[in-house]
Amino acid sequence: MDMASHPTPPLPCAPEMAQRARWSALAQDAAEANAFYAPDMLGAAIDHLASDGTVRMIEARDGAELIGLLPVVLRQRHGRLPIGCVANWMHDHCFFGAPVIRRGREVAAWRGLLQQLDDAPWARGFLHLQALDAAGANAAALEAVCVEQRRGRREIHRYDRAMLRSDLTADAYWDTHVRSKKRKELRRLQKRLADMGTVEQHLLVEPRELPRWCADFLALEASGWKGREGTALSCKPADAAFFRAACAAAFEAGRLHMLRIDLDGRAIAMLANFRHGAGAFSFKIAFDEELGRFSPGVLIEIANLHAVQADDAIAWMDSCAAPGHPMIDSLWAERRTIVQYRIALHGSGVARMQRSAAFAIANGVETMASMMKGRG
């Protein structure tokens, strides 16, 4: 087998259409779903969030066939340590970091990706992989390759976050996993909200509606605490442009899943999900905080539960939420374990010594910190 890995240089502008077509073909045969690295969201992120050219696209190939794709950046620091490293690219609006690898070629893809980083003169320290599924295809193949190559691998963090994966109907799931008292209270809030006007739920289906929906979402998000703290998408033109571009590309590819609740024709809660393969990722939620007494954020999640469980094409949804999120953790019963890994890079000569030292120092400092914390 002719196994080769081909680097592409830092990207000062959008890749050509042919390159994204290759990414799209790979994404359609991915062993592990990751909407954030699917070509619609990844392309939008490169176009609008990586204009400084710091992102490198690592492509692993078997001859002419693309079998792996990993966007990476160089970091000057690793946490609090002044040690440079290579990391998978996790911009502010990316919540899952698994590379896109071809189904059935997982081990070969990881061999190629790691070999490419070993050979790259610009690759410093080690590979820091963030936001992988501990039980996913990437984690399993990566472990196998590290054992095979006697390559250092260390898990440095893990946490559980809510996900939805069930064969139950929405009503049965709701009755099974949500307390009776909470269900009763939410029914009361729905009735009180209906007393204020006409309440309607909508799923985006018409292409001509997409620009208005995006504008409504950006405005709704900016009207709340995210707008006040400067973290809403509309606070930065590049972030807003990324959102619009990602939604447009995903809608065209059949991967955008967007919901809203209107009160007298005005959006009071909205939610955007991005699909990939049999799964989906809950990207952002926005709601009218002035109507907080009606829990519009929870009501849109109830609508989302019904939409997802009624869609045979969606087998599961990752909440992409922080661990211990008080709202979604009380609604979704399943959990996904998210991990970070530190992976040793090989090489030759001075590069190998530098990388070996960086890996050993980071591990040693971490071990010492854990010991000191234990003593405390």
Backbone torsions as a table, in degrees:
resi	resn	phi	psi	omega
1	MET	NA	132.4	178.2
2	ASP	-88.1	101.6	-175.8
3	MET	-103.3	122.0	-179.8
4	ALA	-140.7	150.5	175.8
5	SER	-123.1	136.4	-172.5
6	HIS	-124.9	113.3	178.7
7	PRO	-76.7	150.9	167.5
8	THR	-114.1	143.3	-176.3
9	PRO	-70.1	170.1	175.7
10	PRO	-51.9	145.3	-171.2
11	LEU	-98.7	106.1	177.9
12	PRO	-78.7	-14.3	-179.0
13	CYS	-152.8	179.5	-177.7
14	ALA	-65.0	141.1	175.8
15	PRO	-63.2	160.1	178.0
16	GLU	-68.7	160.2	-177.3
17	MET	-59.3	-34.6	-179.0
18	ALA	-63.0	-37.6	179.3
19	GLN	-66.0	-43.1	179.8
20	ARG	-69.9	-28.1	175.1
21	ALA	-65.0	-38.1	176.4
22	ARG	-65.4	-41.1	178.0
23	TRP	-62.4	-40.5	-179.2
24	SER	-64.0	-42.3	178.7
25	ALA	-63.3	-39.2	177.2
26	LEU	-65.2	-44.5	-178.0
27	ALA	-61.4	-33.0	-179.9
28	GLN	-69.4	-18.9	-179.3
29	ASP	-119.4	30.6	-174.5
30	ALA	-74.7	140.9	177.2
31	ALA	-73.5	-27.1	-178.0
32	GLU	-138.9	126.5	-177.2
33	ALA	-69.5	137.0	171.7
34	ASN	-152.6	95.7	-177.7
35	ALA	-61.5	-26.9	-177.3
36	PHE	-72.5	-23.6	176.6
37	TYR	-107.3	3.6	170.6
38	ALA	-68.0	154.5	-168.6
39	PRO	-61.9	-28.5	-179.0
40	ASP	-68.5	-51.3	179.6
41	MET	-73.1	-40.4	-179.1
42	LEU	-65.3	-43.2	178.6
43	GLY	-62.0	-42.7	178.2
44	ALA	-63.9	-38.2	179.3
45	ALA	-66.5	-42.4	178.9
46	ILE	-63.7	-42.8	-177.3
47	ASP	-65.1	-36.7	-169.0
48	HIS	-115.7	-20.2	-175.7
49	LEU	-116.0	-3.5	-178.1
50	ALA	-129.8	38.9	-176.1
51	SER	-69.9	-14.2	-179.7
52	ASP	-82.3	-1.7	175.1
53	GLY	75.9	20.7	-176.4
54	THR	-88.1	-9.3	-177.2
55	VAL	-91.5	129.5	175.4
56	ARG	-109.1	136.5	178.0
57	MET	-100.0	114.0	179.1
58	ILE	-93.6	119.0	179.8
59	GLU	-113.4	122.8	174.1
60	ALA	-98.5	133.9	-176.9
61	ARG	-131.4	153.1	168.3
62	ASP	-113.1	98.5	-170.8
63	GLY	64.4	-122.8	179.5
64	ALA	-90.0	-7.8	-175.6
65	GLU	-85.8	126.3	176.0
66	LEU	-78.6	123.4	-177.8
67	ILE	-122.3	-5.5	179.2
68	GLY	-158.0	144.3	-180.0
69	LEU	-140.9	126.4	-179.1
70	LEU	-141.4	113.9	173.5
71	PRO	-81.2	131.7	-177.3
72	VAL	-132.6	159.5	174.2
73	VAL	-136.3	159.1	172.9
74	LEU	-91.4	133.8	176.7
75	ARG	-111.0	137.0	178.0
76	GLN	-78.7	-23.1	-179.6
77	ARG	-133.4	155.4	174.6
78	HIS	-119.4	97.8	-172.7
79	GLY	63.3	-124.6	178.5
80	ARG	-89.9	-3.6	-176.2
81	LEU	-88.4	134.8	177.6
82	PRO	-79.9	54.5	-178.4
83	ILE	-120.3	123.8	178.8
84	GLY	-74.4	151.6	179.0
85	CYS	-157.3	171.0	171.8
86	VAL	-100.0	138.2	-179.9
87	ALA	-135.7	148.1	170.7
88	ASN	-64.5	143.3	-172.4
89	TRP	-75.2	117.4	177.6
90	MET	-125.2	89.1	177.3
91	HIS	-71.2	177.4	-172.2
92	ASP	-62.1	-20.8	-176.3
93	HIS	-115.6	25.6	177.2
94	CYS	-113.5	126.0	-172.8
95	PHE	-122.1	9.3	175.2
96	PHE	-151.0	135.8	-169.6
97	GLY	-119.8	18.6	-178.5
98	ALA	-70.4	128.3	175.0
99	PRO	-58.7	156.2	175.3
100	VAL	-89.4	114.0	-179.3
101	ILE	-125.5	145.5	-175.5
102	ARG	-71.0	137.1	-179.9
103	ARG	-59.0	129.9	-178.9
104	GLY	86.2	-7.3	-178.6
105	ARG	-120.7	24.8	-171.7
106	GLU	-60.4	-48.8	-177.7
107	VAL	-66.8	-43.8	179.1
108	ALA	-61.5	-39.3	179.9
109	ALA	-63.9	-44.2	-179.9
110	TRP	-68.2	-34.9	174.3
111	ARG	-58.0	-45.5	-178.4
112	GLY	-66.8	-43.3	-179.7
113	LEU	-62.7	-45.4	-178.9
114	LEU	-69.6	-37.6	177.7
115	GLN	-62.3	-39.8	179.2
116	GLN	-63.0	-42.8	178.0
117	LEU	-68.0	-37.1	175.7
118	ASP	-57.9	-40.1	-174.4
119	ASP	-84.3	-14.6	-174.2
120	ALA	-77.3	120.7	179.3
121	PRO	-65.3	-21.9	-178.5
122	TRP	-84.3	-13.5	-175.5
123	ALA	-76.8	117.3	-177.7
124	ARG	-104.5	154.1	171.1
125	GLY	61.0	-109.0	-173.2
126	PHE	-143.2	179.0	177.0
127	LEU	-100.5	122.3	177.2
128	HIS	-104.2	111.6	-178.8
129	LEU	-103.2	121.6	-177.3
130	GLN	-110.6	150.1	169.0
131	ALA	58.7	52.7	172.1
132	LEU	-102.3	156.2	174.3
133	ASP	-82.5	121.9	-177.8
134	ALA	-60.2	-25.8	-178.9
135	ALA	-105.9	13.7	-174.9
136	GLY	-88.0	172.3	-178.8
137	ALA	-63.6	-34.9	-179.7
138	ASN	-66.6	-46.0	-178.5
139	ALA	-61.8	-41.2	-178.9
140	ALA	-66.7	-46.2	-178.8
141	ALA	-67.6	-38.3	179.2
142	LEU	-63.2	-42.9	177.7
143	GLU	-61.0	-43.0	-179.2
144	ALA	-62.0	-42.5	-179.3
145	VAL	-68.1	-40.7	179.8
146	CYS	-63.7	-39.2	175.9
147	VAL	-65.4	-45.7	-179.4
148	GLU	-59.4	-40.8	-174.6
149	GLN	-97.7	6.2	-176.0
150	ARG	50.3	46.9	-177.8
151	ARG	-101.1	131.1	-178.8
152	GLY	-61.2	138.3	178.5
153	ARG	-146.0	128.7	-178.2
154	ARG	-137.2	129.0	173.2
155	GLU	-80.3	126.9	-174.6
156	ILE	-114.1	-10.5	176.7
157	HIS	-166.3	148.0	173.1
158	ARG	-152.4	150.5	174.3
159	TYR	-156.0	162.9	177.7
160	ASP	-105.3	138.2	174.1
161	ARG	-130.6	156.8	-173.4
162	ALA	-66.5	142.6	170.9
163	MET	-144.1	163.1	179.2
164	LEU	-115.0	115.4	177.4
165	ARG	-148.8	101.3	-175.7
166	SER	-158.7	148.7	175.0
167	ASP	-91.5	-1.8	179.7
168	LEU	-71.1	154.3	169.5
169	THR	-68.2	163.7	-179.7
170	ALA	-59.3	-44.0	-179.5
171	ASP	-63.7	-43.0	-180.0
172	ALA	-66.7	-39.4	178.6
173	TYR	-63.2	-44.9	-179.1
174	TRP	-61.0	-45.4	-179.3
175	ASP	-67.7	-31.8	-176.3
176	THR	-78.9	-39.2	-167.9
177	HIS	-109.0	-9.1	179.9
178	VAL	-113.6	133.8	-176.0
179	ARG	-59.3	146.1	-178.3
180	SER	-58.0	-41.0	-178.9
181	LYS	-63.4	-40.8	179.8
182	LYS	-67.8	-40.6	178.7
183	ARG	-61.3	-42.5	180.0
184	LYS	-63.6	-42.5	179.9
185	GLU	-64.4	-40.6	-179.5
186	LEU	-68.9	-35.6	174.9
187	ARG	-63.5	-37.2	177.9
188	ARG	-65.4	-41.3	179.6
189	LEU	-66.6	-37.9	177.9
190	GLN	-62.2	-40.5	179.1
191	LYS	-67.5	-40.7	179.4
192	ARG	-65.1	-39.5	178.4
193	LEU	-65.1	-40.4	179.4
194	ALA	-63.9	-26.9	177.6
195	ASP	-68.1	-19.1	-177.4
196	MET	-86.1	-15.5	-178.6
197	GLY	163.4	-164.2	-178.9
198	THR	-84.7	119.0	-180.0
199	VAL	-104.0	126.8	-179.1
200	GLU	-132.7	143.5	174.6
201	GLN	-111.0	138.2	-177.8
202	HIS	-136.4	145.1	170.4
203	LEU	-112.2	131.4	-177.5
204	LEU	-66.2	123.1	178.7
205	VAL	-132.0	-24.8	-175.2
206	GLU	-96.6	125.1	179.9
207	PRO	-56.8	-37.4	-177.0
208	ARG	-66.4	-18.0	-179.4
209	GLU	-84.9	-14.6	-172.7
210	LEU	-59.2	-48.0	179.6
211	PRO	-57.2	-41.4	179.7
212	ARG	-66.3	-41.3	179.1
213	TRP	-62.7	-42.5	179.1
214	CYS	-62.9	-43.7	179.2
215	ALA	-63.3	-42.4	179.0
216	ASP	-63.7	-40.3	179.9
217	PHE	-64.4	-47.1	-178.8
218	LEU	-61.0	-41.5	179.8
219	ALA	-68.1	-41.8	-179.0
220	LEU	-65.0	-43.6	179.1
221	GLU	-63.2	-41.5	-177.4
222	ALA	-70.5	-18.0	-177.9
223	SER	-76.3	-11.9	-176.2
224	GLY	-106.0	-155.7	-174.6
225	TRP	-64.2	-30.6	178.4
226	LYS	-63.8	-38.4	176.7
227	GLY	-66.1	-41.2	179.9
228	ARG	-66.0	-33.7	-179.0
229	GLU	-91.3	-2.0	177.0
230	GLY	79.0	19.2	-178.7
231	THR	-107.6	-1.8	176.7
232	ALA	-67.0	152.1	-178.5
233	LEU	-56.9	-37.1	-176.2
234	SER	-75.1	-8.1	179.0
235	CYS	-70.2	-22.8	177.8
236	LYS	-124.6	123.5	-179.5
237	PRO	-54.1	-37.3	-179.1
238	ALA	-66.2	-38.7	179.3
239	ASP	-67.0	-42.4	178.8
240	ALA	-64.5	-40.2	178.7
241	ALA	-65.1	-39.2	176.1
242	PHE	-60.1	-46.2	-178.6
243	PHE	-60.7	-47.4	-179.6
244	ARG	-62.6	-44.4	-178.1
245	ALA	-66.7	-41.6	179.8
246	ALA	-64.7	-42.5	179.2
247	CYS	-64.3	-42.4	-178.9
248	ALA	-64.2	-45.8	-178.7
249	ALA	-67.5	-40.8	-179.8
250	ALA	-68.8	-37.3	178.1
251	PHE	-63.0	-43.5	179.4
252	GLU	-62.6	-34.5	-179.9
253	ALA	-85.7	0.1	-178.8
254	GLY	76.4	25.0	-175.9
255	ARG	-115.5	4.0	178.2
256	LEU	-96.2	133.2	-179.0
257	HIS	-130.1	101.1	-170.5
258	MET	-125.2	133.2	-176.6
259	LEU	-125.0	156.9	173.7
260	ARG	-151.7	154.9	169.7
261	ILE	-119.3	126.7	179.8
262	ASP	-110.4	144.5	170.9
263	LEU	-117.3	112.7	-175.8
264	ASP	52.7	42.1	175.2
265	GLY	84.0	-0.3	-179.9
266	ARG	-110.4	132.4	-179.5
267	ALA	-65.9	127.0	175.4
268	ILE	-116.3	-11.0	175.3
269	ALA	-159.0	137.4	179.4
270	MET	-142.4	154.8	-178.4
271	LEU	-148.3	135.4	179.7
272	ALA	-119.4	125.8	175.1
273	ASN	-118.8	149.4	175.2
274	PHE	-120.2	129.9	-176.8
275	ARG	-97.7	152.7	171.3
276	HIS	-155.2	124.5	-177.6
277	GLY	59.9	-134.6	-179.6
278	ALA	-86.5	-2.3	-175.7
279	GLY	-111.8	176.7	177.3
280	ALA	-149.0	156.4	-178.1
281	PHE	-126.2	124.4	179.0
282	SER	-77.9	111.2	-168.6
283	PHE	-86.8	-60.8	-176.5
284	LYS	-145.1	152.3	174.3
285	ILE	-131.3	145.0	177.8
286	ALA	-142.1	144.5	178.9
287	PHE	-154.2	160.9	-178.9
288	ASP	-77.5	108.7	-176.1
289	GLU	-71.2	-20.4	176.8
290	GLU	-68.5	-18.4	175.8
291	LEU	-103.9	24.5	-176.3
292	GLY	-57.3	-27.2	-179.6
293	ARG	-65.6	-15.3	177.5
294	PHE	-99.6	4.3	-179.5
295	SER	50.5	57.0	-178.3
296	PRO	-63.5	-28.2	177.4
297	GLY	-65.2	-39.3	177.6
298	VAL	-71.3	-37.5	-179.1
299	LEU	-65.1	-36.9	177.7
300	ILE	-70.9	-29.7	176.1
301	GLU	-70.7	-33.3	174.6
302	ILE	-64.9	-43.3	176.8
303	ALA	-61.8	-38.8	178.8
304	ASN	-64.6	-43.1	177.8
305	LEU	-56.1	-45.8	-179.5
306	HIS	-67.0	-39.7	-179.4
307	ALA	-66.1	-42.3	-178.2
308	VAL	-69.3	-47.0	-176.8
309	GLN	-69.7	-19.2	177.3
310	ALA	-89.6	-6.5	-177.1
311	ASP	-102.1	108.8	-177.6
312	ASP	-66.4	-18.1	-178.5
313	ALA	-80.3	-12.7	180.0
314	ILE	-108.4	109.6	-179.2
315	ALA	-87.0	-27.0	-178.3
316	TRP	-159.0	161.6	176.6
317	MET	-139.3	130.0	175.2
318	ASP	-88.2	128.1	-179.1
319	SER	-69.7	-24.3	-175.0
320	CYS	57.5	22.0	-176.5
321	ALA	-89.2	161.3	174.2
322	ALA	-67.0	154.2	178.6
323	PRO	-62.4	140.7	178.5
324	GLY	71.9	22.8	179.9
325	HIS	-61.6	122.0	-170.5
326	PRO	-65.3	-31.5	-176.8
327	MET	-82.6	-58.3	-173.5
328	ILE	-71.2	-30.7	178.2
329	ASP	-63.9	-26.8	-179.6
330	SER	-84.0	-11.3	-177.7
331	LEU	-105.9	-35.9	-178.3
332	TRP	-107.9	130.1	-173.0
333	ALA	-89.9	-25.7	-175.0
334	GLU	-83.1	160.0	-179.0
335	ARG	-133.7	148.7	175.6
336	ARG	-120.7	129.2	-178.8
337	THR	-89.0	119.7	-178.0
338	ILE	-105.1	132.6	-174.9
339	VAL	-128.9	160.0	169.8
340	GLN	-120.5	142.6	178.1
341	TYR	-126.5	149.6	168.0
342	ARG	-111.7	121.2	-175.1
343	ILE	-116.9	128.4	179.7
344	ALA	-69.1	141.2	172.8
345	LEU	-105.2	140.8	177.3
346	HIS	-95.3	-154.8	-177.4
347	GLY	142.7	-155.5	179.7
348	SER	-143.2	158.0	174.9
349	GLY	61.6	-137.6	-177.0
350	VAL	-62.5	-37.9	-179.0
351	ALA	-60.7	-41.8	-179.9
352	ARG	-64.5	-42.1	-179.8
353	MET	-65.3	-42.6	179.8
354	GLN	-62.7	-43.4	-179.0
355	ARG	-67.6	-41.3	178.5
356	SER	-62.5	-41.5	179.7
357	ALA	-66.1	-42.9	-179.9
358	ALA	-61.8	-42.9	179.6
359	PHE	-63.7	-44.5	-178.5
360	ALA	-66.5	-41.3	-179.1
361	ILE	-65.2	-46.0	-179.8
362	ALA	-61.1	-43.0	178.4
363	ASN	-65.6	-41.6	-178.8
364	GLY	-64.9	-43.9	179.1
365	VAL	-63.2	-40.2	180.0
366	GLU	-65.8	-42.3	178.2
367	THR	-63.6	-43.0	179.7
368	MET	-64.1	-40.8	179.5
369	ALA	-63.5	-39.0	178.8
370	SER	-66.0	-38.3	178.3
371	MET	-65.3	-43.9	-179.8
372	MET	-65.2	-38.4	179.0
373	LYS	-66.0	-37.5	178.7
374	GLY	-64.5	-38.1	179.7
375	ARG	-69.3	-31.4	-179.7
376	GLY	-71.0	NA	NA
